[in-house]
């Protein structure tokens, strides 16, 4: 349903305004029309509630790309939701701006995009979302990712016990645990499960640096602090450095986006702390290459040696469509031992794949081995196994072996 004040708002916006100027005019208009701003907020709250009911992971609306419609992603498939109606660009702008704080509006005006978290109360608790707002052809577009209400366990994610123990502060006091995958592959969900494992089973201090903060962990056996880039800390890098002065046992860096952050994470792990972080790569081997390649050639040997010293576990993952139309986690696990360390130092990265193939006792597996197991269990089709594999030749060989 269109907003009740659309005509009035349109009449208040001069026709010669464009882009951020239109946003400023809407914000100024809201200043004298608080009930209309509240109506805009209620519309988005209704959409987000519907999203939860449909078990959608994402909602998109606004900007030219959405063609005036609201889109949901449900079990990996993104479609327009016709029953939610159509909204003009001006209406979408108003709905988005109604939920942004003054500080977030300033960032949007200056940088043309802003990432933030959003939550609201429900009868049974809180609904929490990660938002990203940006300009699309001069109008505001946005995506909201639903944050899971419940945490997964290591068993629920299918992480073998030897690997789960290496992620646990009780068994390993230091070391880098790296969770990798493309956008939307469930990295945050896995990271939150690892944090919860440590929060439940250890007495210590966990510092989480996120942009934005997604799941809010309550302190159980651990003291847990959440520091959001922007409101609480200037950057991932500065947050990680500051955490060293806060008596931490575990430091969680939401994402390694650049060489400075990577160097800082390696440094804090090398200093004897346990660190968890994520990276946008599709395999364990790609992750090692990516980290080293972020640095100038004259620094790469030093980074390679430091990575070999501190890397404990690298888990790369994908969400694969199941036969019944849902999604299942497929993963590749590298558990670093002396042989892997030597391969990293000696630039024999290609040897690591075979080490994962043969490392089942240590909890290791390649993505292709895990996809074959999912197919054997009847969860995914043979075609999906091939489509989502990194090494299609090896995947075909495994499937042919039965």
LUMVO-296176 format. One record per residue (C-alpha): x, y, z; residue in one letter. Coordinates in steps of 0.5 Angstrom, whole numbers. Example, Ala and Ser with C-alpha at 12.3 -4.5 7.8 and 13.67 -1.06 7.14 Angstrom:
% LUMVO-296176
<site c1="25" c2="-9" c3="16" residuo="A"/>
<site c1="27" c2="-2" c3="14" residuo="S"/>
% end
This chain:
% LUMVO-296176
<site c1="0" c2="0" c3="0" residuo="X"/>
<site c1="3" c2="7" c3="-2" residuo="X"/>
<site c1="4" c2="12" c3="4" residuo="X"/>
<site c1="-1" c2="16" c3="6" residuo="X"/>
<site c1="3" c2="22" c3="5" residuo="X"/>
<site c1="6" c2="21" c3="-2" residuo="X"/>
<site c1="3" c2="27" c3="-5" residuo="X"/>
<site c1="4" c2="32" c3="0" residuo="X"/>
<site c1="11" c2="30" c3="1" residuo="X"/>
<site c1="12" c2="30" c3="-7" residuo="X"/>
<site c1="9" c2="37" c3="-7" residuo="X"/>
<site c1="14" c2="39" c3="-2" residuo="X"/>
<site c1="20" c2="37" c3="-6" residuo="X"/>
<site c1="23" c2="42" c3="-11" residuo="X"/>
<site c1="23" c2="39" c3="-18" residuo="X"/>
<site c1="30" c2="41" c3="-19" residuo="X"/>
<site c1="33" c2="37" c3="-13" residuo="X"/>
<site c1="37" c2="31" c3="-14" residuo="X"/>
<site c1="41" c2="25" c3="-11" residuo="X"/>
<site c1="43" c2="27" c3="-4" residuo="X"/>
<site c1="39" c2="34" c3="-4" residuo="X"/>
<site c1="33" c2="30" c3="-5" residuo="X"/>
<site c1="35" c2="26" c3="2" residuo="X"/>
<site c1="36" c2="32" c3="5" residuo="X"/>
<site c1="29" c2="35" c3="3" residuo="X"/>
<site c1="26" c2="29" c3="6" residuo="X"/>
<site c1="30" c2="29" c3="13" residuo="X"/>
<site c1="28" c2="37" c3="13" residuo="X"/>
<site c1="21" c2="35" c3="12" residuo="X"/>
<site c1="21" c2="30" c3="17" residuo="X"/>
<site c1="23" c2="35" c3="22" residuo="X"/>
<site c1="16" c2="38" c3="22" residuo="X"/>
<site c1="12" c2="32" c3="20" residuo="X"/>
<site c1="14" c2="27" c3="26" residuo="X"/>
<site c1="8" c2="22" c3="25" residuo="X"/>
<site c1="9" c2="21" c3="17" residuo="X"/>
<site c1="16" c2="19" c3="19" residuo="X"/>
<site c1="13" c2="14" c3="24" residuo="X"/>
<site c1="9" c2="11" c3="19" residuo="X"/>
<site c1="15" c2="10" c3="14" residuo="X"/>
<site c1="18" c2="7" c3="20" residuo="X"/>
<site c1="12" c2="2" c3="21" residuo="X"/>
<site c1="12" c2="0" c3="14" residuo="X"/>
<site c1="19" c2="-2" c3="14" residuo="X"/>
<site c1="18" c2="-6" c3="21" residuo="X"/>
<site c1="12" c2="-9" c3="17" residuo="X"/>
<site c1="17" c2="-12" c3="12" residuo="X"/>
<site c1="22" c2="-14" c3="16" residuo="X"/>
<site c1="17" c2="-18" c3="20" residuo="X"/>
<site c1="14" c2="-21" c3="14" residuo="X"/>
<site c1="21" c2="-23" c3="12" residuo="X"/>
<site c1="22" c2="-27" c3="18" residuo="X"/>
<site c1="16" c2="-30" c3="17" residuo="X"/>
<site c1="18" c2="-33" c3="10" residuo="X"/>
<site c1="25" c2="-35" c3="13" residuo="X"/>
<site c1="28" c2="-30" c3="8" residuo="X"/>
<site c1="35" c2="-28" c3="9" residuo="X"/>
<site c1="35" c2="-22" c3="5" residuo="X"/>
<site c1="30" c2="-16" c3="3" residuo="X"/>
<site c1="32" c2="-11" c3="-2" residuo="X"/>
<site c1="28" c2="-5" c3="-4" residuo="X"/>
<site c1="29" c2="2" c3="-7" residuo="X"/>
<site c1="33" c2="5" c3="-13" residuo="X"/>
<site c1="32" c2="4" c3="-20" residuo="X"/>
<site c1="34" c2="-3" c3="-20" residuo="X"/>
<site c1="28" c2="-6" c3="-16" residuo="X"/>
<site c1="23" c2="-3" c3="-21" residuo="X"/>
<site c1="19" c2="0" c3="-15" residuo="X"/>
<site c1="18" c2="-7" c3="-12" residuo="X"/>
<site c1="20" c2="-11" c3="-5" residuo="X"/>
<site c1="25" c2="-17" c3="-6" residuo="X"/>
<site c1="26" c2="-23" c3="-2" residuo="X"/>
<site c1="32" c2="-28" c3="-2" residuo="X"/>
<site c1="29" c2="-34" c3="1" residuo="X"/>
<site c1="33" c2="-41" c3="1" residuo="X"/>
<site c1="38" c2="-37" c3="-4" residuo="X"/>
<site c1="33" c2="-35" c3="-9" residuo="X"/>
<site c1="31" c2="-27" c3="-10" residuo="X"/>
<site c1="25" c2="-25" c3="-12" residuo="X"/>
<site c1="20" c2="-19" c3="-12" residuo="X"/>
<site c1="14" c2="-20" c3="-7" residuo="X"/>
<site c1="8" c2="-18" c3="-11" residuo="X"/>
<site c1="3" c2="-18" c3="-5" residuo="X"/>
<site c1="7" c2="-12" c3="-2" residuo="X"/>
<site c1="6" c2="-7" c3="-7" residuo="X"/>
<site c1="10" c2="-2" c3="-11" residuo="X"/>
<site c1="13" c2="4" c3="-8" residuo="X"/>
<site c1="16" c2="10" c3="-12" residuo="X"/>
<site c1="23" c2="12" c3="-11" residuo="X"/>
<site c1="21" c2="18" c3="-6" residuo="X"/>
<site c1="17" c2="13" c3="-2" residuo="X"/>
<site c1="23" c2="8" c3="-2" residuo="X"/>
<site c1="27" c2="14" c3="0" residuo="X"/>
<site c1="23" c2="16" c3="6" residuo="X"/>
<site c1="22" c2="9" c3="9" residuo="X"/>
<site c1="30" c2="8" c3="9" residuo="X"/>
<site c1="31" c2="15" c3="11" residuo="X"/>
<site c1="26" c2="14" c3="17" residuo="X"/>
<site c1="31" c2="9" c3="20" residuo="X"/>
<site c1="37" c2="12" c3="19" residuo="X"/>
<site c1="40" c2="16" c3="25" residuo="X"/>
<site c1="43" c2="23" c3="24" residuo="X"/>
<site c1="50" c2="21" c3="24" residuo="X"/>
<site c1="48" c2="15" c3="19" residuo="X"/>
<site c1="45" c2="20" c3="15" residuo="X"/>
<site c1="51" c2="24" c3="15" residuo="X"/>
<site c1="56" c2="18" c3="13" residuo="X"/>
<site c1="51" c2="17" c3="7" residuo="X"/>
<site c1="51" c2="24" c3="5" residuo="X"/>
<site c1="59" c2="24" c3="5" residuo="X"/>
<site c1="61" c2="17" c3="3" residuo="X"/>
<site c1="54" c2="15" c3="-1" residuo="X"/>
<site c1="53" c2="9" c3="3" residuo="X"/>
<site c1="53" c2="7" c3="10" residuo="X"/>
<site c1="53" c2="0" c3="13" residuo="X"/>
<site c1="49" c2="-1" c3="20" residuo="X"/>
<site c1="45" c2="-5" c3="25" residuo="X"/>
<site c1="38" c2="-5" c3="26" residuo="X"/>
<site c1="34" c2="-8" c3="31" residuo="X"/>
<site c1="27" c2="-8" c3="34" residuo="X"/>
<site c1="23" c2="-11" c3="40" residuo="X"/>
<site c1="18" c2="-17" c3="39" residuo="X"/>
<site c1="13" c2="-21" c3="43" residuo="X"/>
<site c1="19" c2="-26" c3="44" residuo="X"/>
<site c1="25" c2="-22" c3="44" residuo="X"/>
<site c1="29" c2="-18" c3="39" residuo="X"/>
<site c1="29" c2="-18" c3="31" residuo="X"/>
<site c1="36" c2="-16" c3="29" residuo="X"/>
<site c1="38" c2="-14" c3="22" residuo="X"/>
<site c1="45" c2="-12" c3="18" residuo="X"/>
<site c1="43" c2="-6" c3="14" residuo="X"/>
<site c1="47" c2="-3" c3="8" residuo="X"/>
<site c1="44" c2="3" c3="4" residuo="X"/>
<site c1="47" c2="6" c3="-2" residuo="X"/>
<site c1="45" c2="10" c3="-8" residuo="X"/>
<site c1="42" c2="7" c3="-15" residuo="X"/>
<site c1="41" c2="12" c3="-20" residuo="X"/>
<site c1="41" c2="18" c3="-16" residuo="X"/>
<site c1="36" c2="14" c3="-11" residuo="X"/>
<site c1="37" c2="10" c3="-5" residuo="X"/>
<site c1="37" c2="3" c3="-5" residuo="X"/>
<site c1="38" c2="-2" c3="1" residuo="X"/>
<site c1="39" c2="-9" c3="3" residuo="X"/>
<site c1="37" c2="-12" c3="10" residuo="X"/>
<site c1="40" c2="-18" c3="12" residuo="X"/>
<site c1="37" c2="-22" c3="17" residuo="X"/>
<site c1="41" c2="-24" c3="23" residuo="X"/>
<site c1="39" c2="-31" c3="26" residuo="X"/>
<site c1="36" c2="-31" c3="33" residuo="X"/>
<site c1="39" c2="-38" c3="35" residuo="X"/>
<site c1="46" c2="-40" c3="35" residuo="X"/>
<site c1="49" c2="-46" c3="31" residuo="X"/>
<site c1="53" c2="-51" c3="35" residuo="X"/>
<site c1="59" c2="-54" c3="32" residuo="X"/>
<site c1="56" c2="-61" c3="31" residuo="X"/>
<site c1="50" c2="-57" c3="28" residuo="X"/>
<site c1="55" c2="-54" c3="23" residuo="X"/>
<site c1="58" c2="-61" c3="22" residuo="X"/>
<site c1="65" c2="-59" c3="24" residuo="X"/>
<site c1="69" c2="-65" c3="27" residuo="X"/>
<site c1="71" c2="-65" c3="34" residuo="X"/>
<site c1="79" c2="-65" c3="33" residuo="X"/>
<site c1="78" c2="-58" c3="29" residuo="X"/>
<site c1="72" c2="-55" c3="34" residuo="X"/>
<site c1="78" c2="-57" c3="39" residuo="X"/>
<site c1="83" c2="-52" c3="36" residuo="X"/>
<site c1="78" c2="-47" c3="35" residuo="X"/>
<site c1="76" c2="-47" c3="43" residuo="X"/>
<site c1="81" c2="-43" c3="48" residuo="X"/>
<site c1="81" c2="-49" c3="53" residuo="X"/>
<site c1="85" c2="-53" c3="48" residuo="X"/>
<site c1="89" c2="-48" c3="44" residuo="X"/>
<site c1="90" c2="-41" c3="47" residuo="X"/>
<site c1="93" c2="-38" c3="41" residuo="X"/>
<site c1="93" c2="-38" c3="34" residuo="X"/>
<site c1="89" c2="-35" c3="28" residuo="X"/>
<site c1="82" c2="-39" c3="26" residuo="X"/>
<site c1="80" c2="-36" c3="19" residuo="X"/>
<site c1="73" c2="-37" c3="16" residuo="X"/>
<site c1="72" c2="-36" c3="9" residuo="X"/>
<site c1="67" c2="-35" c3="3" residuo="X"/>
<site c1="64" c2="-31" c3="-2" residuo="X"/>
<site c1="58" c2="-26" c3="1" residuo="X"/>
<site c1="52" c2="-30" c3="3" residuo="X"/>
<site c1="56" c2="-36" c3="5" residuo="X"/>
<site c1="54" c2="-36" c3="12" residuo="X"/>
<site c1="61" c2="-34" c3="15" residuo="X"/>
<site c1="58" c2="-29" c3="20" residuo="X"/>
<site c1="54" c2="-35" c3="23" residuo="X"/>
<site c1="60" c2="-40" c3="23" residuo="X"/>
<site c1="64" c2="-34" c3="27" residuo="X"/>
<site c1="58" c2="-33" c3="32" residuo="X"/>
<site c1="58" c2="-41" c3="33" residuo="X"/>
<site c1="65" c2="-41" c3="35" residuo="X"/>
<site c1="65" c2="-35" c3="39" residuo="X"/>
<site c1="59" c2="-38" c3="43" residuo="X"/>
<site c1="63" c2="-44" c3="44" residuo="X"/>
<site c1="68" c2="-40" c3="47" residuo="X"/>
<site c1="63" c2="-36" c3="51" residuo="X"/>
<site c1="60" c2="-43" c3="54" residuo="X"/>
<site c1="66" c2="-47" c3="55" residuo="X"/>
<site c1="72" c2="-42" c3="58" residuo="X"/>
<site c1="73" c2="-36" c3="63" residuo="X"/>
<site c1="76" c2="-31" c3="59" residuo="X"/>
<site c1="75" c2="-24" c3="55" residuo="X"/>
<site c1="72" c2="-24" c3="48" residuo="X"/>
<site c1="73" c2="-17" c3="44" residuo="X"/>
<site c1="69" c2="-17" c3="38" residuo="X"/>
<site c1="70" c2="-12" c3="33" residuo="X"/>
<site c1="65" c2="-11" c3="27" residuo="X"/>
<site c1="62" c2="-7" c3="22" residuo="X"/>
<site c1="56" c2="-7" c3="24" residuo="X"/>
<site c1="56" c2="-12" c3="30" residuo="X"/>
<site c1="51" c2="-17" c3="28" residuo="X"/>
<site c1="49" c2="-22" c3="33" residuo="X"/>
<site c1="49" c2="-19" c3="40" residuo="X"/>
<site c1="53" c2="-25" c3="45" residuo="X"/>
<site c1="51" c2="-24" c3="52" residuo="X"/>
<site c1="57" c2="-25" c3="57" residuo="X"/>
<site c1="56" c2="-33" c3="60" residuo="X"/>
<site c1="63" c2="-35" c3="62" residuo="X"/>
<site c1="66" c2="-30" c3="58" residuo="X"/>
<site c1="66" c2="-23" c3="59" residuo="X"/>
<site c1="64" c2="-21" c3="52" residuo="X"/>
<site c1="65" c2="-14" c3="49" residuo="X"/>
<site c1="62" c2="-11" c3="42" residuo="X"/>
<site c1="66" c2="-5" c3="39" residuo="X"/>
<site c1="62" c2="-3" c3="32" residuo="X"/>
<site c1="67" c2="0" c3="27" residuo="X"/>
<site c1="64" c2="8" c3="27" residuo="X"/>
<site c1="60" c2="9" c3="33" residuo="X"/>
<site c1="65" c2="5" c3="38" residuo="X"/>
<site c1="72" c2="5" c3="34" residuo="X"/>
<site c1="75" c2="8" c3="28" residuo="X"/>
<site c1="77" c2="2" c3="24" residuo="X"/>
<site c1="78" c2="-6" c3="24" residuo="X"/>
<site c1="85" c2="-4" c3="25" residuo="X"/>
<site c1="85" c2="1" c3="30" residuo="X"/>
<site c1="80" c2="-4" c3="34" residuo="X"/>
<site c1="85" c2="-10" c3="34" residuo="X"/>
<site c1="91" c2="-6" c3="36" residuo="X"/>
<site c1="86" c2="-2" c3="42" residuo="X"/>
<site c1="84" c2="-9" c3="44" residuo="X"/>
<site c1="91" c2="-11" c3="46" residuo="X"/>
<site c1="91" c2="-6" c3="52" residuo="X"/>
<site c1="84" c2="-9" c3="54" residuo="X"/>
<site c1="86" c2="-16" c3="57" residuo="X"/>
<site c1="83" c2="-20" c3="52" residuo="X"/>
<site c1="84" c2="-28" c3="51" residuo="X"/>
<site c1="80" c2="-28" c3="44" residuo="X"/>
<site c1="80" c2="-22" c3="39" residuo="X"/>
<site c1="75" c2="-23" c3="34" residuo="X"/>
<site c1="76" c2="-18" c3="27" residuo="X"/>
<site c1="69" c2="-18" c3="23" residuo="X"/>
<site c1="73" c2="-18" c3="17" residuo="X"/>
<site c1="80" c2="-17" c3="14" residuo="X"/>
<site c1="79" c2="-12" c3="8" residuo="X"/>
<site c1="86" c2="-10" c3="7" residuo="X"/>
<site c1="93" c2="-11" c3="8" residuo="X"/>
<site c1="94" c2="-6" c3="14" residuo="X"/>
<site c1="88" c2="-10" c3="18" residuo="X"/>
<site c1="91" c2="-17" c3="16" residuo="X"/>
<site c1="98" c2="-15" c3="18" residuo="X"/>
<site c1="95" c2="-13" c3="25" residuo="X"/>
<site c1="91" c2="-19" c3="26" residuo="X"/>
<site c1="98" c2="-23" c3="24" residuo="X"/>
<site c1="101" c2="-19" c3="30" residuo="X"/>
<site c1="96" c2="-20" c3="35" residuo="X"/>
<site c1="96" c2="-27" c3="34" residuo="X"/>
<site c1="103" c2="-28" c3="34" residuo="X"/>
<site c1="103" c2="-24" c3="41" residuo="X"/>
<site c1="100" c2="-30" c3="44" residuo="X"/>
<site c1="93" c2="-29" c3="43" residuo="X"/>
<site c1="87" c2="-33" c3="40" residuo="X"/>
<site c1="84" c2="-29" c3="34" residuo="X"/>
<site c1="78" c2="-31" c3="29" residuo="X"/>
<site c1="77" c2="-27" c3="23" residuo="X"/>
<site c1="74" c2="-28" c3="16" residuo="X"/>
<site c1="76" c2="-27" c3="9" residuo="X"/>
<site c1="72" c2="-27" c3="2" residuo="X"/>
<site c1="76" c2="-33" c3="-1" residuo="X"/>
<site c1="73" c2="-39" c3="-4" residuo="X"/>
<site c1="78" c2="-44" c3="-1" residuo="X"/>
<site c1="83" c2="-45" c3="4" residuo="X"/>
<site c1="89" c2="-45" c3="-2" residuo="X"/>
<site c1="86" c2="-38" c3="-4" residuo="X"/>
<site c1="86" c2="-36" c3="3" residuo="X"/>
<site c1="93" c2="-37" c3="3" residuo="X"/>
<site c1="95" c2="-34" c3="-3" residuo="X"/>
<site c1="90" c2="-28" c3="-2" residuo="X"/>
<site c1="93" c2="-26" c3="5" residuo="X"/>
<site c1="101" c2="-26" c3="2" residuo="X"/>
<site c1="99" c2="-22" c3="-5" residuo="X"/>
<site c1="96" c2="-17" c3="-1" residuo="X"/>
<site c1="103" c2="-14" c3="1" residuo="X"/>
<site c1="109" c2="-12" c3="-4" residuo="X"/>
<site c1="113" c2="-17" c3="-6" residuo="X"/>
<site c1="119" c2="-15" c3="-2" residuo="X"/>
<site c1="115" c2="-16" c3="5" residuo="X"/>
<site c1="112" c2="-23" c3="2" residuo="X"/>
<site c1="117" c2="-28" c3="5" residuo="X"/>
<site c1="116" c2="-25" c3="12" residuo="X"/>
<site c1="108" c2="-25" c3="12" residuo="X"/>
<site c1="109" c2="-32" c3="9" residuo="X"/>
<site c1="113" c2="-34" c3="15" residuo="X"/>
<site c1="109" c2="-31" c3="20" residuo="X"/>
<site c1="102" c2="-34" c3="17" residuo="X"/>
<site c1="105" c2="-41" c3="18" residuo="X"/>
<site c1="107" c2="-39" c3="25" residuo="X"/>
<site c1="100" c2="-37" c3="27" residuo="X"/>
<site c1="95" c2="-40" c3="22" residuo="X"/>
<site c1="91" c2="-46" c3="26" residuo="X"/>
<site c1="85" c2="-47" c3="22" residuo="X"/>
<site c1="82" c2="-45" c3="16" residuo="X"/>
<site c1="75" c2="-46" c3="14" residuo="X"/>
<site c1="72" c2="-44" c3="7" residuo="X"/>
<site c1="65" c2="-45" c3="6" residuo="X"/>
<site c1="59" c2="-45" c3="1" residuo="X"/>
<site c1="51" c2="-45" c3="2" residuo="X"/>
<site c1="49" c2="-51" c3="-3" residuo="X"/>
<site c1="41" c2="-52" c3="-5" residuo="X"/>
<site c1="38" c2="-58" c3="-3" residuo="X"/>
<site c1="34" c2="-63" c3="-6" residuo="X"/>
<site c1="28" c2="-60" c3="-2" residuo="X"/>
<site c1="29" c2="-53" c3="-4" residuo="X"/>
<site c1="33" c2="-51" c3="2" residuo="X"/>
<site c1="40" c2="-50" c3="4" residuo="X"/>
<site c1="46" c2="-54" c3="7" residuo="X"/>
<site c1="53" c2="-52" c3="9" residuo="X"/>
<site c1="59" c2="-55" c3="5" residuo="X"/>
<site c1="66" c2="-54" c3="7" residuo="X"/>
<site c1="73" c2="-54" c3="6" residuo="X"/>
<site c1="77" c2="-55" c3="13" residuo="X"/>
<site c1="85" c2="-54" c3="13" residuo="X"/>
<site c1="88" c2="-56" c3="20" residuo="X"/>
<site c1="95" c2="-53" c3="20" residuo="X"/>
<site c1="100" c2="-58" c3="22" residuo="X"/>
<site c1="108" c2="-58" c3="21" residuo="X"/>
<site c1="107" c2="-61" c3="14" residuo="X"/>
<site c1="102" c2="-55" c3="12" residuo="X"/>
<site c1="107" c2="-50" c3="16" residuo="X"/>
<site c1="113" c2="-52" c3="12" residuo="X"/>
<site c1="109" c2="-52" c3="5" residuo="X"/>
<site c1="107" c2="-45" c3="7" residuo="X"/>
<site c1="114" c2="-43" c3="8" residuo="X"/>
<site c1="117" c2="-46" c3="2" residuo="X"/>
<site c1="112" c2="-43" c3="-3" residuo="X"/>
<site c1="109" c2="-50" c3="-4" residuo="X"/>
<site c1="102" c2="-48" c3="-3" residuo="X"/>
<site c1="99" c2="-53" c3="-8" residuo="X"/>
<site c1="101" c2="-59" c3="-4" residuo="X"/>
<site c1="96" c2="-57" c3="1" residuo="X"/>
<site c1="90" c2="-60" c3="-3" residuo="X"/>
<site c1="93" c2="-67" c3="-2" residuo="X"/>
<site c1="94" c2="-66" c3="5" residuo="X"/>
<site c1="87" c2="-64" c3="6" residuo="X"/>
<site c1="85" c2="-70" c3="2" residuo="X"/>
<site c1="89" c2="-75" c3="7" residuo="X"/>
<site c1="88" c2="-71" c3="13" residuo="X"/>
<site c1="81" c2="-74" c3="15" residuo="X"/>
<site c1="84" c2="-76" c3="22" residuo="X"/>
<site c1="85" c2="-69" c3="24" residuo="X"/>
<site c1="78" c2="-67" c3="21" residuo="X"/>
<site c1="81" c2="-64" c3="15" residuo="X"/>
<site c1="77" c2="-65" c3="8" residuo="X"/>
<site c1="77" c2="-61" c3="1" residuo="X"/>
<site c1="70" c2="-58" c3="-1" residuo="X"/>
<site c1="70" c2="-64" c3="-6" residuo="X"/>
<site c1="70" c2="-69" c3="-1" residuo="X"/>
<site c1="65" c2="-65" c3="3" residuo="X"/>
<site c1="60" c2="-64" c3="-3" residuo="X"/>
<site c1="61" c2="-72" c3="-5" residuo="X"/>
<site c1="59" c2="-74" c3="2" residuo="X"/>
<site c1="52" c2="-69" c3="2" residuo="X"/>
<site c1="51" c2="-72" c3="-5" residuo="X"/>
<site c1="52" c2="-79" c3="-2" residuo="X"/>
<site c1="47" c2="-77" c3="4" residuo="X"/>
<site c1="42" c2="-75" c3="-1" residuo="X"/>
<site c1="42" c2="-68" c3="1" residuo="X"/>
<site c1="44" c2="-65" c3="-6" residuo="X"/>
<site c1="44" c2="-67" c3="-13" residuo="X"/>
<site c1="50" c2="-69" c3="-17" residuo="X"/>
<site c1="49" c2="-63" c3="-21" residuo="X"/>
<site c1="49" c2="-58" c3="-15" residuo="X"/>
<site c1="56" c2="-62" c3="-13" residuo="X"/>
<site c1="59" c2="-60" c3="-19" residuo="X"/>
<site c1="56" c2="-53" c3="-20" residuo="X"/>
<site c1="59" c2="-51" c3="-13" residuo="X"/>
<site c1="66" c2="-55" c3="-13" residuo="X"/>
<site c1="72" c2="-51" c3="-14" residuo="X"/>
<site c1="76" c2="-57" c3="-17" residuo="X"/>
<site c1="70" c2="-60" c3="-22" residuo="X"/>
<site c1="75" c2="-65" c3="-25" residuo="X"/>
<site c1="76" c2="-68" c3="-18" residuo="X"/>
<site c1="69" c2="-67" c3="-17" residuo="X"/>
<site c1="67" c2="-71" c3="-23" residuo="X"/>
<site c1="72" c2="-77" c3="-21" residuo="X"/>
<site c1="70" c2="-77" c3="-14" residuo="X"/>
<site c1="62" c2="-78" c3="-16" residuo="X"/>
<site c1="64" c2="-83" c3="-21" residuo="X"/>
<site c1="68" c2="-87" c3="-16" residuo="X"/>
<site c1="61" c2="-88" c3="-13" residuo="X"/>
% end
